[in-house]
Amino acid sequence: MNALTDTPQSARHQAGEIIVVMHSGEQLRFPATITPRLASATPAQLGEITLSPFGLHWPQIDEDLSIRGILAYIHLRE
């Protein structure tokens, strides 16, 4: 996946994880505890995710994560 050309198609919270499906079909998964704001959010707050070409936004808790940052986190854990 090229983070400069692939964009998020959908995102959801499920069982303590954030799951992002990219337009390429690739799926990114990471724990909802990746940041302090996400870690302290309610399931309802975690489920309200808006998408931009560059990342994810949780309006109720004013949190933003870039696709590049998510990819860096995932690759560090591998």
Backbone atoms as SQL, in Angstrom:
CREATE TABLE atoms (id INTEGER PRIMARY KEY, chain TEXT, resi INTEGER, resn TEXT, atom TEXT, x REAL, y REAL, z REAL);
INSERT INTO atoms VALUES
  (1, 'A', 1, 'MET', 'N', 0.837, -1.181, 0.000),
  (2, 'A', 1, 'MET', 'CA', 0.000, 0.000, 0.000),
  (3, 'A', 1, 'MET', 'C', 0.879, 1.241, 0.000),
  (4, 'A', 2, 'ASN', 'N', 0.499, 2.202, -0.786),
  (5, 'A', 2, 'ASN', 'CA', 1.173, 3.483, -0.801),
  (6, 'A', 2, 'ASN', 'C', 0.302, 4.483, -0.051),
  (7, 'A', 3, 'ALA', 'N', 0.776, 4.934, 1.092),
  (8, 'A', 3, 'ALA', 'CA', -0.016, 5.835, 1.938),
  (9, 'A', 3, 'ALA', 'C', -0.297, 7.167, 1.263),
  (10, 'A', 4, 'LEU', 'N', 0.443, 7.492, 0.216),
  (11, 'A', 4, 'LEU', 'CA', 0.207, 8.751, -0.478),
  (12, 'A', 4, 'LEU', 'C', -0.941, 8.653, -1.474),
  (13, 'A', 5, 'THR', 'N', -1.244, 7.450, -1.963),
  (14, 'A', 5, 'THR', 'CA', -2.294, 7.305, -2.960),
  (15, 'A', 5, 'THR', 'C', -3.487, 6.491, -2.470),
  (16, 'A', 6, 'ASP', 'N', -3.315, 5.663, -1.476),
  (17, 'A', 6, 'ASP', 'CA', -4.414, 4.860, -0.944),
  (18, 'A', 6, 'ASP', 'C', -5.092, 5.650, 0.163),
  (19, 'A', 7, 'THR', 'N', -6.393, 5.630, 0.170),
  (20, 'A', 7, 'THR', 'CA', -7.145, 6.400, 1.157),
  (21, 'A', 7, 'THR', 'C', -8.128, 5.497, 1.887),
  (22, 'A', 8, 'PRO', 'N', -8.539, 5.894, 3.088),
  (23, 'A', 8, 'PRO', 'CA', -9.489, 5.067, 3.835),
  (24, 'A', 8, 'PRO', 'C', -10.874, 5.072, 3.190),
  (25, 'A', 9, 'GLN', 'N', -11.454, 3.898, 3.099),
  (26, 'A', 9, 'GLN', 'CA', -12.805, 3.736, 2.567),
  (27, 'A', 9, 'GLN', 'C', -13.824, 3.638, 3.698),
  (28, 'A', 10, 'SER', 'N', -13.430, 2.961, 4.783),
  (29, 'A', 10, 'SER', 'CA', -14.316, 2.840, 5.940),
  (30, 'A', 10, 'SER', 'C', -13.476, 2.591, 7.182),
  (31, 'A', 11, 'ALA', 'N', -14.076, 2.861, 8.334),
  (32, 'A', 11, 'ALA', 'CA', -13.404, 2.604, 9.609),
  (33, 'A', 11, 'ALA', 'C', -14.478, 2.304, 10.643),
  (34, 'A', 12, 'ARG', 'N', -14.146, 1.395, 11.560),
  (35, 'A', 12, 'ARG', 'CA', -15.099, 1.039, 12.610),
  (36, 'A', 12, 'ARG', 'C', -14.336, 0.601, 13.860),
  (37, 'A', 13, 'HIS', 'N', -15.048, 0.636, 14.969),
  (38, 'A', 13, 'HIS', 'CA', -14.528, 0.126, 16.232),
  (39, 'A', 13, 'HIS', 'C', -15.184, -1.221, 16.473),
  (40, 'A', 14, 'GLN', 'N', -14.367, -2.209, 16.811),
  (41, 'A', 14, 'GLN', 'CA', -14.895, -3.550, 17.081),
  (42, 'A', 14, 'GLN', 'C', -14.001, -4.253, 18.084),
  (43, 'A', 15, 'ALA', 'N', -14.565, -4.654, 19.183),
  (44, 'A', 15, 'ALA', 'CA', -13.870, -5.458, 20.198),
  (45, 'A', 15, 'ALA', 'C', -12.515, -4.879, 20.592),
  (46, 'A', 16, 'GLY', 'N', -12.482, -3.566, 20.858),
  (47, 'A', 16, 'GLY', 'CA', -11.251, -2.940, 21.321),
  (48, 'A', 16, 'GLY', 'C', -10.246, -2.603, 20.241),
  (49, 'A', 17, 'GLU', 'N', -10.611, -2.800, 18.985),
  (50, 'A', 17, 'GLU', 'CA', -9.730, -2.477, 17.868),
  (51, 'A', 17, 'GLU', 'C', -10.406, -1.474, 16.940),
  (52, 'A', 18, 'ILE', 'N', -9.579, -0.700, 16.256),
  (53, 'A', 18, 'ILE', 'CA', -10.046, 0.140, 15.162),
  (54, 'A', 18, 'ILE', 'C', -9.647, -0.595, 13.887),
  (55, 'A', 19, 'ILE', 'N', -10.601, -0.765, 13.006),
  (56, 'A', 19, 'ILE', 'CA', -10.374, -1.486, 11.751),
  (57, 'A', 19, 'ILE', 'C', -10.652, -0.521, 10.618),
  (58, 'A', 20, 'VAL', 'N', -9.635, -0.317, 9.789),
  (59, 'A', 20, 'VAL', 'CA', -9.731, 0.599, 8.652),
  (60, 'A', 20, 'VAL', 'C', -9.603, -0.215, 7.379),
  (61, 'A', 21, 'VAL', 'N', -10.545, -0.047, 6.470),
  (62, 'A', 21, 'VAL', 'CA', -10.461, -0.676, 5.162),
  (63, 'A', 21, 'VAL', 'C', -10.075, 0.418, 4.169),
  (64, 'A', 22, 'MET', 'N', -8.976, 0.190, 3.470),
  (65, 'A', 22, 'MET', 'CA', -8.485, 1.149, 2.498),
  (66, 'A', 22, 'MET', 'C', -9.124, 0.890, 1.132),
  (67, 'A', 23, 'HIS', 'N', -9.106, 1.886, 0.256),
  (68, 'A', 23, 'HIS', 'CA', -9.683, 1.714, -1.077),
  (69, 'A', 23, 'HIS', 'C', -9.020, 0.572, -1.838),
  (70, 'A', 24, 'SER', 'N', -7.763, 0.278, -1.545),
  (71, 'A', 24, 'SER', 'CA', -7.060, -0.827, -2.196),
  (72, 'A', 24, 'SER', 'C', -7.564, -2.186, -1.719),
  (73, 'A', 25, 'GLY', 'N', -8.337, -2.191, -0.631),
  (74, 'A', 25, 'GLY', 'CA', -8.805, -3.436, -0.040),
  (75, 'A', 25, 'GLY', 'C', -7.991, -3.864, 1.166),
  (76, 'A', 26, 'GLU', 'N', -6.832, -3.250, 1.350),
  (77, 'A', 26, 'GLU', 'CA', -6.005, -3.587, 2.509),
  (78, 'A', 26, 'GLU', 'C', -6.728, -3.179, 3.790),
  (79, 'A', 27, 'GLN', 'N', -6.560, -3.982, 4.819),
  (80, 'A', 27, 'GLN', 'CA', -7.181, -3.732, 6.107),
  (81, 'A', 27, 'GLN', 'C', -6.108, -3.409, 7.137),
  (82, 'A', 28, 'LEU', 'N', -6.295, -2.316, 7.843),
  (83, 'A', 28, 'LEU', 'CA', -5.384, -1.919, 8.922),
  (84, 'A', 28, 'LEU', 'C', -6.116, -2.109, 10.237),
  (85, 'A', 29, 'ARG', 'N', -5.444, -2.742, 11.202),
  (86, 'A', 29, 'ARG', 'CA', -6.023, -2.966, 12.535),
  (87, 'A', 29, 'ARG', 'C', -5.043, -2.470, 13.587),
  (88, 'A', 30, 'PHE', 'N', -5.593, -1.786, 14.572),
  (89, 'A', 30, 'PHE', 'CA', -4.758, -1.350, 15.686),
  (90, 'A', 30, 'PHE', 'C', -5.631, -1.214, 16.929),
  (91, 'A', 31, 'PRO', 'N', -5.016, -1.329, 18.108),
  (92, 'A', 31, 'PRO', 'CA', -5.801, -1.263, 19.340),
  (93, 'A', 31, 'PRO', 'C', -6.350, 0.142, 19.583),
  (94, 'A', 32, 'ALA', 'N', -7.518, 0.193, 20.171),
  (95, 'A', 32, 'ALA', 'CA', -8.134, 1.482, 20.492),
  (96, 'A', 32, 'ALA', 'C', -7.390, 2.192, 21.619),
  (97, 'A', 33, 'THR', 'N', -6.379, 1.575, 22.171),
  (98, 'A', 33, 'THR', 'CA', -5.576, 2.179, 23.246),
  (99, 'A', 33, 'THR', 'C', -4.328, 2.868, 22.697),
  (100, 'A', 34, 'ILE', 'N', -4.270, 3.081, 21.387),
  (101, 'A', 34, 'ILE', 'CA', -3.079, 3.642, 20.748),
  (102, 'A', 34, 'ILE', 'C', -2.741, 5.053, 21.258),
  (103, 'A', 35, 'THR', 'N', -3.752, 5.814, 21.695),
  (104, 'A', 35, 'THR', 'CA', -3.517, 7.139, 22.273),
  (105, 'A', 35, 'THR', 'C', -4.329, 7.264, 23.555),
  (106, 'A', 36, 'PRO', 'N', -3.939, 8.159, 24.448),
  (107, 'A', 36, 'PRO', 'CA', -4.689, 8.330, 25.696),
  (108, 'A', 36, 'PRO', 'C', -6.161, 8.710, 25.474),
  (109, 'A', 37, 'ARG', 'N', -6.441, 9.570, 24.503),
  (110, 'A', 37, 'ARG', 'CA', -7.829, 9.974, 24.250),
  (111, 'A', 37, 'ARG', 'C', -8.671, 8.800, 23.774),
  (112, 'A', 38, 'LEU', 'N', -8.114, 7.989, 22.879),
  (113, 'A', 38, 'LEU', 'CA', -8.855, 6.815, 22.422),
  (114, 'A', 38, 'LEU', 'C', -9.016, 5.810, 23.553),
  (115, 'A', 39, 'ALA', 'N', -7.979, 5.643, 24.347),
  (116, 'A', 39, 'ALA', 'CA', -8.019, 4.670, 25.440),
  (117, 'A', 39, 'ALA', 'C', -9.102, 5.007, 26.468),
  (118, 'A', 40, 'SER', 'N', -9.380, 6.292, 26.666),
  (119, 'A', 40, 'SER', 'CA', -10.369, 6.683, 27.665),
  (120, 'A', 40, 'SER', 'C', -11.756, 6.944, 27.063),
  (121, 'A', 41, 'ALA', 'N', -11.913, 6.747, 25.767),
  (122, 'A', 41, 'ALA', 'CA', -13.193, 6.994, 25.105),
  (123, 'A', 41, 'ALA', 'C', -14.175, 5.851, 25.342),
  (124, 'A', 42, 'THR', 'N', -15.444, 6.169, 25.262),
  (125, 'A', 42, 'THR', 'CA', -16.481, 5.156, 25.375),
  (126, 'A', 42, 'THR', 'C', -16.606, 4.418, 24.034),
  (127, 'A', 43, 'PRO', 'N', -17.219, 3.240, 24.035),
  (128, 'A', 43, 'PRO', 'CA', -17.438, 2.551, 22.763),
  (129, 'A', 43, 'PRO', 'C', -18.225, 3.398, 21.753),
  (130, 'A', 44, 'ALA', 'N', -19.204, 4.157, 22.233),
  (131, 'A', 44, 'ALA', 'CA', -19.970, 5.025, 21.329),
  (132, 'A', 44, 'ALA', 'C', -19.078, 6.095, 20.704),
  (133, 'A', 45, 'GLN', 'N', -18.194, 6.692, 21.506),
  (134, 'A', 45, 'GLN', 'CA', -17.273, 7.699, 20.981),
  (135, 'A', 45, 'GLN', 'C', -16.297, 7.074, 19.988),
  (136, 'A', 46, 'LEU', 'N', -15.809, 5.879, 20.298),
  (137, 'A', 46, 'LEU', 'CA', -14.875, 5.200, 19.395),
  (138, 'A', 46, 'LEU', 'C', -15.535, 4.834, 18.076),
  (139, 'A', 47, 'GLY', 'N', -16.826, 4.610, 18.104),
  (140, 'A', 47, 'GLY', 'CA', -17.537, 4.217, 16.903),
  (141, 'A', 47, 'GLY', 'C', -17.856, 5.359, 15.962),
  (142, 'A', 48, 'GLU', 'N', -17.751, 6.576, 16.452),
  (143, 'A', 48, 'GLU', 'CA', -18.031, 7.735, 15.598),
  (144, 'A', 48, 'GLU', 'C', -16.733, 8.225, 14.965),
  (145, 'A', 49, 'ILE', 'N', -16.445, 7.733, 13.778),
  (146, 'A', 49, 'ILE', 'CA', -15.186, 8.031, 13.080),
  (147, 'A', 49, 'ILE', 'C', -15.517, 8.701, 11.757),
  (148, 'A', 50, 'THR', 'N', -14.884, 9.829, 11.504),
  (149, 'A', 50, 'THR', 'CA', -15.005, 10.454, 10.194),
  (150, 'A', 50, 'THR', 'C', -13.692, 10.244, 9.444),
  (151, 'A', 51, 'LEU', 'N', -13.790, 10.169, 8.130),
  (152, 'A', 51, 'LEU', 'CA', -12.633, 9.881, 7.287),
  (153, 'A', 51, 'LEU', 'C', -12.201, 11.115, 6.508),
  (154, 'A', 52, 'SER', 'N', -10.907, 11.203, 6.272),
  (155, 'A', 52, 'SER', 'CA', -10.358, 12.181, 5.335),
  (156, 'A', 52, 'SER', 'C', -9.386, 11.415, 4.447),
  (157, 'A', 53, 'PRO', 'N', -8.932, 11.998, 3.366),
  (158, 'A', 53, 'PRO', 'CA', -7.962, 11.287, 2.528),
  (159, 'A', 53, 'PRO', 'C', -6.677, 10.921, 3.279),
  (160, 'A', 54, 'PHE', 'N', -6.405, 11.632, 4.357),
  (161, 'A', 54, 'PHE', 'CA', -5.143, 11.433, 5.073),
  (162, 'A', 54, 'PHE', 'C', -5.266, 10.709, 6.392),
  (163, 'A', 55, 'GLY', 'N', -6.491, 10.470, 6.883),
  (164, 'A', 55, 'GLY', 'CA', -6.590, 9.815, 8.175),
  (165, 'A', 55, 'GLY', 'C', -7.988, 9.716, 8.733),
  (166, 'A', 56, 'LEU', 'N', -8.039, 9.577, 10.057),
  (167, 'A', 56, 'LEU', 'CA', -9.278, 9.365, 10.798),
  (168, 'A', 56, 'LEU', 'C', -9.454, 10.470, 11.832),
  (169, 'A', 57, 'HIS', 'N', -10.722, 10.791, 12.113),
  (170, 'A', 57, 'HIS', 'CA', -11.031, 11.810, 13.120),
  (171, 'A', 57, 'HIS', 'C', -12.180, 11.309, 13.983),
  (172, 'A', 58, 'TRP', 'N', -12.041, 11.498, 15.288),
  (173, 'A', 58, 'TRP', 'CA', -13.084, 11.185, 16.255),
  (174, 'A', 58, 'TRP', 'C', -13.587, 12.521, 16.799),
  (175, 'A', 59, 'PRO', 'N', -14.704, 13.039, 16.279),
  (176, 'A', 59, 'PRO', 'CA', -15.155, 14.378, 16.656),
  (177, 'A', 59, 'PRO', 'C', -15.535, 14.536, 18.127),
  (178, 'A', 60, 'GLN', 'N', -16.101, 13.518, 18.737),
  (179, 'A', 60, 'GLN', 'CA', -16.529, 13.657, 20.134),
  (180, 'A', 60, 'GLN', 'C', -15.367, 13.808, 21.102),
  (181, 'A', 61, 'ILE', 'N', -14.206, 13.268, 20.734),
  (182, 'A', 61, 'ILE', 'CA', -13.051, 13.362, 21.636),
  (183, 'A', 61, 'ILE', 'C', -11.924, 14.204, 21.037),
  (184, 'A', 62, 'ASP', 'N', -12.177, 14.800, 19.867),
  (185, 'A', 62, 'ASP', 'CA', -11.220, 15.668, 19.179),
  (186, 'A', 62, 'ASP', 'C', -9.856, 14.989, 18.992),
  (187, 'A', 63, 'GLU', 'N', -9.888, 13.796, 18.424),
  (188, 'A', 63, 'GLU', 'CA', -8.658, 13.030, 18.179),
  (189, 'A', 63, 'GLU', 'C', -8.513, 12.785, 16.678),
  (190, 'A', 64, 'ASP', 'N', -7.288, 12.890, 16.200),
  (191, 'A', 64, 'ASP', 'CA', -6.968, 12.651, 14.798),
  (192, 'A', 64, 'ASP', 'C', -5.770, 11.717, 14.700),
  (193, 'A', 65, 'LEU', 'N', -5.830, 10.780, 13.761),
  (194, 'A', 65, 'LEU', 'CA', -4.692, 9.925, 13.461),
  (195, 'A', 65, 'LEU', 'C', -4.500, 9.911, 11.944),
  (196, 'A', 66, 'SER', 'N', -3.269, 10.079, 11.517),
  (197, 'A', 66, 'SER', 'CA', -2.978, 10.016, 10.083),
  (198, 'A', 66, 'SER', 'C', -2.747, 8.563, 9.674),
  (199, 'A', 67, 'ILE', 'N', -3.004, 8.277, 8.410),
  (200, 'A', 67, 'ILE', 'CA', -2.734, 6.937, 7.896),
  (201, 'A', 67, 'ILE', 'C', -1.243, 6.645, 8.015),
  (202, 'A', 68, 'ARG', 'N', -0.408, 7.617, 7.737),
  (203, 'A', 68, 'ARG', 'CA', 1.042, 7.416, 7.895),
  (204, 'A', 68, 'ARG', 'C', 1.406, 7.047, 9.326),
  (205, 'A', 69, 'GLY', 'N', 0.826, 7.734, 10.294),
  (206, 'A', 69, 'GLY', 'CA', 1.092, 7.426, 11.693),
  (207, 'A', 69, 'GLY', 'C', 0.596, 6.037, 12.086),
  (208, 'A', 70, 'ILE', 'N', -0.575, 5.668, 11.590),
  (209, 'A', 70, 'ILE', 'CA', -1.106, 4.339, 11.859),
  (210, 'A', 70, 'ILE', 'C', -0.190, 3.274, 11.275),
  (211, 'A', 71, 'LEU', 'N', 0.245, 3.482, 10.031),
  (212, 'A', 71, 'LEU', 'CA', 1.155, 2.521, 9.398),
  (213, 'A', 71, 'LEU', 'C', 2.475, 2.409, 10.160),
  (214, 'A', 72, 'ALA', 'N', 3.005, 3.531, 10.618),
  (215, 'A', 72, 'ALA', 'CA', 4.260, 3.505, 11.386),
  (216, 'A', 72, 'ALA', 'C', 4.071, 2.690, 12.668),
  (217, 'A', 73, 'TYR', 'N', 2.957, 2.886, 13.342),
  (218, 'A', 73, 'TYR', 'CA', 2.665, 2.144, 14.568),
  (219, 'A', 73, 'TYR', 'C', 2.577, 0.643, 14.264),
  (220, 'A', 74, 'ILE', 'N', 1.863, 0.278, 13.226),
  (221, 'A', 74, 'ILE', 'CA', 1.693, -1.129, 12.865),
  (222, 'A', 74, 'ILE', 'C', 3.033, -1.756, 12.522),
  (223, 'A', 75, 'HIS', 'N', 3.864, -1.048, 11.758),
  (224, 'A', 75, 'HIS', 'CA', 5.157, -1.606, 11.362),
  (225, 'A', 75, 'HIS', 'C', 6.127, -1.737, 12.542),
  (226, 'A', 76, 'LEU', 'N', 6.008, -0.865, 13.524),
  (227, 'A', 76, 'LEU', 'CA', 6.849, -0.970, 14.719),
  (228, 'A', 76, 'LEU', 'C', 6.503, -2.217, 15.526),
  (229, 'A', 77, 'ARG', 'N', 5.250, -2.618, 15.484),
  (230, 'A', 77, 'ARG', 'CA', 4.787, -3.774, 16.252),
  (231, 'A', 77, 'ARG', 'C', 5.095, -5.100, 15.572),
  (232, 'A', 78, 'GLU', 'N', 5.440, -5.071, 14.292),
  (233, 'A', 78, 'GLU', 'CA', 5.694, -6.320, 13.555),
  (234, 'A', 78, 'GLU', 'C', 7.056, -6.898, 13.911);
